[in-house]
Amino acid sequence: MGNLAVPADRKNFYRRKRETQLIDFELLLKTDDLESVAARIIESSYEEVDFMRMDTLDRLLDFIYFKVQTGYMYIPHMAYATKRMMDRELESKVIDLLNIHLYPEIVLKLLRFFTRNINNSDSNLFFACLIKSEEIVRSIYDTFLLFKKDIFITDPNKRVLNVKRIQQFSSKSEIKLSSPLDACARLKYILEFFIINQNVNSIYSREDLLLSRGTG
C-alpha cells in the first residue's frame, strides 16, 4: 500500500505549528523589530486551535516568567518584593512588546495567569513590574471591581462564574479554586504595587481598593 499524501495546506499548518513551538523568544527579541515580533506571535496564536495546549502567547509569558525568576531582587517596598531581568535591554524590549505591541491580546492572558496563580501569588509581581500601560492597568482594576461584586452573590456556583471564565477553568472545576474573594485579593495586591511603582491616580486610589467598602 503506497504512502498517503498529506494535503499541502495541512503540511503548512503542521510546519507552522512546529515552528511556533520552537520559537527562540530571546533571539527573536534581539534580532527583529518589535512590531514584526508581535505580529508573528499573534498570528501563531490564532493558528493554534487546540485549547487544551499552550499557544504562542502562553509560551511567551512562560519565557518572560523564567527570565524574571532567574533575575535579581527588586524591592520598591518591603511588602512588595519582586524581581527584574538581568538583561536590561531584553527587559526593555519585553516591556514595549507587552504594553504596546501585544495590546489588547495580552490582557486576558495576563489576567488568566494572575487568577490561576493560587499557590505562589507573590510572583504575580514579576509581571506587574513589567506593566506600564494605563489600558492594561485599567483592565486589571475593572476585573478587580467585577470580582468584588461577585463576592456578595449567594449562589456558590454563580459566585465563581466570572473568575472561572477569566481562569478558563471548566464549569465543573472545584469551586474553591475560583473564589472571587481570593481572586480579588490577588488583584488587589497587584494594584497596590502599581500605586507604589507608577502613577495610577487617573485610574484609582488606594481607597478604591478597600474590600470593606461597598461596590456602589
MODELLER restraints for C-alpha pairs under 7 A, 6 or more apart:
rsr = mdl.restraints
at = mdl.atoms
rsr.add(forms.Gaussian(group=physical.xy_distance, feature=features.Distance(at['CA:20:A'], at['CA:44:A']), mean=6.38, stdev=0.5))
rsr.add(forms.Gaussian(group=physical.xy_distance, feature=features.Distance(at['CA:20:A'], at['CA:56:A']), mean=6.49, stdev=0.5))
rsr.add(forms.Gaussian(group=physical.xy_distance, feature=features.Distance(at['CA:28:A'], at['CA:37:A']), mean=6.93, stdev=0.5))
rsr.add(forms.Gaussian(group=physical.xy_distance, feature=features.Distance(at['CA:29:A'], at['CA:37:A']), mean=6.99, stdev=0.5))
rsr.add(forms.Gaussian(group=physical.xy_distance, feature=features.Distance(at['CA:34:A'], at['CA:97:A']), mean=6.24, stdev=0.5))
rsr.add(forms.Gaussian(group=physical.xy_distance, feature=features.Distance(at['CA:35:A'], at['CA:101:A']), mean=6.08, stdev=0.5))
rsr.add(forms.Gaussian(group=physical.xy_distance, feature=features.Distance(at['CA:38:A'], at['CA:97:A']), mean=6.84, stdev=0.5))
rsr.add(forms.Gaussian(group=physical.xy_distance, feature=features.Distance(at['CA:38:A'], at['CA:101:A']), mean=5.80, stdev=0.5))
rsr.add(forms.Gaussian(group=physical.xy_distance, feature=features.Distance(at['CA:38:A'], at['CA:102:A']), mean=5.90, stdev=0.5))
rsr.add(forms.Gaussian(group=physical.xy_distance, feature=features.Distance(at['CA:41:A'], at['CA:56:A']), mean=5.94, stdev=0.5))
rsr.add(forms.Gaussian(group=physical.xy_distance, feature=features.Distance(at['CA:41:A'], at['CA:57:A']), mean=6.54, stdev=0.5))
rsr.add(forms.Gaussian(group=physical.xy_distance, feature=features.Distance(at['CA:44:A'], at['CA:56:A']), mean=6.23, stdev=0.5))
rsr.add(forms.Gaussian(group=physical.xy_distance, feature=features.Distance(at['CA:45:A'], at['CA:55:A']), mean=5.24, stdev=0.5))
rsr.add(forms.Gaussian(group=physical.xy_distance, feature=features.Distance(at['CA:45:A'], at['CA:56:A']), mean=5.04, stdev=0.5))
rsr.add(forms.Gaussian(group=physical.xy_distance, feature=features.Distance(at['CA:45:A'], at['CA:57:A']), mean=6.34, stdev=0.5))
rsr.add(forms.Gaussian(group=physical.xy_distance, feature=features.Distance(at['CA:48:A'], at['CA:55:A']), mean=6.13, stdev=0.5))
rsr.add(forms.Gaussian(group=physical.xy_distance, feature=features.Distance(at['CA:65:A'], at['CA:126:A']), mean=6.85, stdev=0.5))
rsr.add(forms.Gaussian(group=physical.xy_distance, feature=features.Distance(at['CA:67:A'], at['CA:85:A']), mean=5.82, stdev=0.5))
rsr.add(forms.Gaussian(group=physical.xy_distance, feature=features.Distance(at['CA:68:A'], at['CA:83:A']), mean=5.93, stdev=0.5))
rsr.add(forms.Gaussian(group=physical.xy_distance, feature=features.Distance(at['CA:68:A'], at['CA:84:A']), mean=5.17, stdev=0.5))
rsr.add(forms.Gaussian(group=physical.xy_distance, feature=features.Distance(at['CA:68:A'], at['CA:85:A']), mean=4.66, stdev=0.5))
rsr.add(forms.Gaussian(group=physical.xy_distance, feature=features.Distance(at['CA:68:A'], at['CA:126:A']), mean=6.33, stdev=0.5))
rsr.add(forms.Gaussian(group=physical.xy_distance, feature=features.Distance(at['CA:69:A'], at['CA:83:A']), mean=6.59, stdev=0.5))
rsr.add(forms.Gaussian(group=physical.xy_distance, feature=features.Distance(at['CA:71:A'], at['CA:83:A']), mean=6.08, stdev=0.5))
rsr.add(forms.Gaussian(group=physical.xy_distance, feature=features.Distance(at['CA:71:A'], at['CA:84:A']), mean=5.37, stdev=0.5))
rsr.add(forms.Gaussian(group=physical.xy_distance, feature=features.Distance(at['CA:71:A'], at['CA:85:A']), mean=4.47, stdev=0.5))
rsr.add(forms.Gaussian(group=physical.xy_distance, feature=features.Distance(at['CA:71:A'], at['CA:86:A']), mean=4.93, stdev=0.5))
rsr.add(forms.Gaussian(group=physical.xy_distance, feature=features.Distance(at['CA:72:A'], at['CA:83:A']), mean=5.33, stdev=0.5))
rsr.add(forms.Gaussian(group=physical.xy_distance, feature=features.Distance(at['CA:72:A'], at['CA:84:A']), mean=5.55, stdev=0.5))
rsr.add(forms.Gaussian(group=physical.xy_distance, feature=features.Distance(at['CA:72:A'], at['CA:85:A']), mean=6.56, stdev=0.5))
rsr.add(forms.Gaussian(group=physical.xy_distance, feature=features.Distance(at['CA:72:A'], at['CA:86:A']), mean=6.43, stdev=0.5))
rsr.add(forms.Gaussian(group=physical.xy_distance, feature=features.Distance(at['CA:73:A'], at['CA:82:A']), mean=5.97, stdev=0.5))
rsr.add(forms.Gaussian(group=physical.xy_distance, feature=features.Distance(at['CA:73:A'], at['CA:83:A']), mean=4.36, stdev=0.5))
rsr.add(forms.Gaussian(group=physical.xy_distance, feature=features.Distance(at['CA:73:A'], at['CA:84:A']), mean=6.48, stdev=0.5))
rsr.add(forms.Gaussian(group=physical.xy_distance, feature=features.Distance(at['CA:74:A'], at['CA:81:A']), mean=6.11, stdev=0.5))
rsr.add(forms.Gaussian(group=physical.xy_distance, feature=features.Distance(at['CA:74:A'], at['CA:82:A']), mean=5.20, stdev=0.5))
rsr.add(forms.Gaussian(group=physical.xy_distance, feature=features.Distance(at['CA:74:A'], at['CA:83:A']), mean=4.86, stdev=0.5))
rsr.add(forms.Gaussian(group=physical.xy_distance, feature=features.Distance(at['CA:74:A'], at['CA:84:A']), mean=6.25, stdev=0.5))
rsr.add(forms.Gaussian(group=physical.xy_distance, feature=features.Distance(at['CA:75:A'], at['CA:81:A']), mean=4.45, stdev=0.5))
rsr.add(forms.Gaussian(group=physical.xy_distance, feature=features.Distance(at['CA:75:A'], at['CA:82:A']), mean=6.08, stdev=0.5))
rsr.add(forms.Gaussian(group=physical.xy_distance, feature=features.Distance(at['CA:80:A'], at['CA:193:A']), mean=6.41, stdev=0.5))
rsr.add(forms.Gaussian(group=physical.xy_distance, feature=features.Distance(at['CA:82:A'], at['CA:125:A']), mean=5.69, stdev=0.5))
rsr.add(forms.Gaussian(group=physical.xy_distance, feature=features.Distance(at['CA:82:A'], at['CA:126:A']), mean=5.81, stdev=0.5))
rsr.add(forms.Gaussian(group=physical.xy_distance, feature=features.Distance(at['CA:83:A'], at['CA:126:A']), mean=5.95, stdev=0.5))
rsr.add(forms.Gaussian(group=physical.xy_distance, feature=features.Distance(at['CA:85:A'], at['CA:91:A']), mean=5.99, stdev=0.5))
rsr.add(forms.Gaussian(group=physical.xy_distance, feature=features.Distance(at['CA:95:A'], at['CA:130:A']), mean=5.42, stdev=0.5))
rsr.add(forms.Gaussian(group=physical.xy_distance, feature=features.Distance(at['CA:95:A'], at['CA:131:A']), mean=6.78, stdev=0.5))
rsr.add(forms.Gaussian(group=physical.xy_distance, feature=features.Distance(at['CA:98:A'], at['CA:106:A']), mean=6.83, stdev=0.5))
rsr.add(forms.Gaussian(group=physical.xy_distance, feature=features.Distance(at['CA:99:A'], at['CA:131:A']), mean=6.42, stdev=0.5))
rsr.add(forms.Gaussian(group=physical.xy_distance, feature=features.Distance(at['CA:99:A'], at['CA:132:A']), mean=6.39, stdev=0.5))
rsr.add(forms.Gaussian(group=physical.xy_distance, feature=features.Distance(at['CA:99:A'], at['CA:133:A']), mean=5.27, stdev=0.5))
rsr.add(forms.Gaussian(group=physical.xy_distance, feature=features.Distance(at['CA:107:A'], at['CA:136:A']), mean=6.40, stdev=0.5))
rsr.add(forms.Gaussian(group=physical.xy_distance, feature=features.Distance(at['CA:111:A'], at['CA:166:A']), mean=6.60, stdev=0.5))
rsr.add(forms.Gaussian(group=physical.xy_distance, feature=features.Distance(at['CA:112:A'], at['CA:166:A']), mean=5.44, stdev=0.5))
rsr.add(forms.Gaussian(group=physical.xy_distance, feature=features.Distance(at['CA:112:A'], at['CA:167:A']), mean=4.68, stdev=0.5))
rsr.add(forms.Gaussian(group=physical.xy_distance, feature=features.Distance(at['CA:114:A'], at['CA:124:A']), mean=5.99, stdev=0.5))
rsr.add(forms.Gaussian(group=physical.xy_distance, feature=features.Distance(at['CA:115:A'], at['CA:167:A']), mean=5.92, stdev=0.5))
rsr.add(forms.Gaussian(group=physical.xy_distance, feature=features.Distance(at['CA:115:A'], at['CA:183:A']), mean=5.72, stdev=0.5))
rsr.add(forms.Gaussian(group=physical.xy_distance, feature=features.Distance(at['CA:116:A'], at['CA:167:A']), mean=5.77, stdev=0.5))
rsr.add(forms.Gaussian(group=physical.xy_distance, feature=features.Distance(at['CA:121:A'], at['CA:186:A']), mean=6.64, stdev=0.5))
rsr.add(forms.Gaussian(group=physical.xy_distance, feature=features.Distance(at['CA:125:A'], at['CA:190:A']), mean=6.41, stdev=0.5))
rsr.add(forms.Gaussian(group=physical.xy_distance, feature=features.Distance(at['CA:128:A'], at['CA:190:A']), mean=6.41, stdev=0.5))
rsr.add(forms.Gaussian(group=physical.xy_distance, feature=features.Distance(at['CA:138:A'], at['CA:203:A']), mean=6.43, stdev=0.5))
rsr.add(forms.Gaussian(group=physical.xy_distance, feature=features.Distance(at['CA:144:A'], at['CA:184:A']), mean=5.47, stdev=0.5))
rsr.add(forms.Gaussian(group=physical.xy_distance, feature=features.Distance(at['CA:144:A'], at['CA:187:A']), mean=6.03, stdev=0.5))
rsr.add(forms.Gaussian(group=physical.xy_distance, feature=features.Distance(at['CA:147:A'], at['CA:180:A']), mean=5.12, stdev=0.5))
rsr.add(forms.Gaussian(group=physical.xy_distance, feature=features.Distance(at['CA:147:A'], at['CA:184:A']), mean=5.76, stdev=0.5))
rsr.add(forms.Gaussian(group=physical.xy_distance, feature=features.Distance(at['CA:148:A'], at['CA:180:A']), mean=6.84, stdev=0.5))
rsr.add(forms.Gaussian(group=physical.xy_distance, feature=features.Distance(at['CA:148:A'], at['CA:181:A']), mean=6.94, stdev=0.5))
rsr.add(forms.Gaussian(group=physical.xy_distance, feature=features.Distance(at['CA:148:A'], at['CA:184:A']), mean=6.19, stdev=0.5))
rsr.add(forms.Gaussian(group=physical.xy_distance, feature=features.Distance(at['CA:149:A'], at['CA:215:A']), mean=6.18, stdev=0.5))
rsr.add(forms.Gaussian(group=physical.xy_distance, feature=features.Distance(at['CA:150:A'], at['CA:159:A']), mean=5.41, stdev=0.5))
rsr.add(forms.Gaussian(group=physical.xy_distance, feature=features.Distance(at['CA:150:A'], at['CA:180:A']), mean=6.22, stdev=0.5))
rsr.add(forms.Gaussian(group=physical.xy_distance, feature=features.Distance(at['CA:151:A'], at['CA:159:A']), mean=6.55, stdev=0.5))
rsr.add(forms.Gaussian(group=physical.xy_distance, feature=features.Distance(at['CA:151:A'], at['CA:180:A']), mean=5.60, stdev=0.5))
rsr.add(forms.Gaussian(group=physical.xy_distance, feature=features.Distance(at['CA:151:A'], at['CA:181:A']), mean=5.79, stdev=0.5))
rsr.add(forms.Gaussian(group=physical.xy_distance, feature=features.Distance(at['CA:153:A'], at['CA:159:A']), mean=5.19, stdev=0.5))
rsr.add(forms.Gaussian(group=physical.xy_distance, feature=features.Distance(at['CA:160:A'], at['CA:175:A']), mean=6.66, stdev=0.5))
rsr.add(forms.Gaussian(group=physical.xy_distance, feature=features.Distance(at['CA:160:A'], at['CA:178:A']), mean=5.52, stdev=0.5))
rsr.add(forms.Gaussian(group=physical.xy_distance, feature=features.Distance(at['CA:160:A'], at['CA:179:A']), mean=5.78, stdev=0.5))
rsr.add(forms.Gaussian(group=physical.xy_distance, feature=features.Distance(at['CA:160:A'], at['CA:180:A']), mean=6.08, stdev=0.5))
rsr.add(forms.Gaussian(group=physical.xy_distance, feature=features.Distance(at['CA:163:A'], at['CA:178:A']), mean=5.60, stdev=0.5))
rsr.add(forms.Gaussian(group=physical.xy_distance, feature=features.Distance(at['CA:163:A'], at['CA:180:A']), mean=6.19, stdev=0.5))
rsr.add(forms.Gaussian(group=physical.xy_distance, feature=features.Distance(at['CA:164:A'], at['CA:178:A']), mean=5.90, stdev=0.5))
rsr.add(forms.Gaussian(group=physical.xy_distance, feature=features.Distance(at['CA:188:A'], at['CA:209:A']), mean=6.39, stdev=0.5))
rsr.add(forms.Gaussian(group=physical.xy_distance, feature=features.Distance(at['CA:192:A'], at['CA:206:A']), mean=6.98, stdev=0.5))
rsr.add(forms.Gaussian(group=physical.xy_distance, feature=features.Distance(at['CA:194:A'], at['CA:200:A']), mean=6.96, stdev=0.5))
